[in-house]
Amino acid sequence: MDHHQIETPRWKSYQLLLMARLKEMYREPEVIFWVFIFPILLALGLGIAFRNKPADVSRVVVVAGPEAAQAMDLLHQPAVAAAVHADQLPAAEALNQFRLGKYDLVVTPHAGGFEYLYDPARPESVLARSTTDDALQVAAGRKDRIPTSARISSEPGARYIDFLIPGLLGMNLMNSGMWGIGFALVDLRQRKLLKRFVASPMRRGDFLLALASSRLVLMLIELVLLLGFGALVFHMRVVGTWFSILVISSLGALCFGGIGLLTASRAQKIETVSGLINLVMMPMWILSGVFFSYERFPAILHPLIKALPLTALNDALRAAILEGAPLTHQGGRLLVMCLWGVISYLLAVRWFRWT
């Protein structure tokens, strides 16, 4: 009897403490997001990008020339088309599209054979070389009889690392803009420090614009460090002008600074703004071509993906750094970033709360 009287309150206390902890977790949005929602969304996004069909189809570009017609005829045969999707482009454009990740392999036909240009750092490129060679041999009715040669894409500007670094720069500008602005603003609000600015003679818009503009100083450091690291360690070649890269990066930093202001305009707690920031950034981590080309996603999604600010920033940085594209040729991408930044800033000014 005494033993029963002792054990019952103990387990009752345990149950109450367990329920209290579960309620605390329920009230923390970032726990709900990272534990339950993020894995599902990540699996969904990557599942679409690397789906069995048509992700297992190798994307090949044939260099236009006198012998290209034969290669295209072989690659368009029904037995080959199931494993290889082939397009024909001029040499310069084919190489550009290959290093930007749209194609996995470059096939250069010549008299009596083919040359394959592939990137050993990209598994899909290695697979494309093997798949395409097998398909061409079978389509020609021979068994490893067509003379072929392979050339590794190792020169600066045509490697996976050259594709990756601009994407990492864009992602870093997004992360620093969102967290550096949104998190800091809510931290000030939660510590009741924003109230002190209410009594000061300044406009709300000036305060928010100053916060967003502060990212430009850190942006310069991020830009120099990351591109400098790529140039020194991996001998990355920057084709475009530093002025163009600086303008694009500045616009990207201001754009995500505005989005960060919007996410933090009414959030009262750090936990709330953390969940909002992750919810905004997560689709862009997956869709916007940071680590792999968004060409992997279905074509019907491409207009939506290109409308995302990180996609516009990554595409603009890659075009400037790898291709030397001037700002006048990137009007659409710059417009996307401007619209996101301006609309976010205006909404943030309208909805902003000091307390």
Buried (B, 14 or more C-beta within 10 A) or exposed (E): EEEEEEEEEEEEEEEEEEEEEEEEEEEBBBBBBBEEBBEEBEEEBEEBBEEEEEBEBBBBBBBBBEBBEBBBEBBEBEEBBEBBBBBBBEEEEBBBBBBBBBBBBBBBBEEEBBBBBBBBBBEBBBBBBEBBBBBBBBBEEEEEEBEBEEEBBEEBBBBBBBBBBBBBBBBBBBBBBBBBBBBBBBBBBBEEEBEEEEEEEEEBBEBBBEBBEBBBEBBBEBBEEBBEEBBEEBEBBBBBEEEBBBBBBBBBBBBBBBBBBBBBBBBEBBBBBBBBBBBBBBBBBBBBBBBBBBBBBEEEEBEEBBEBBBBBBBBBBBBBBBBEBEBEBBEEBBEBBBBBBEEBBEBBBEEBEEE
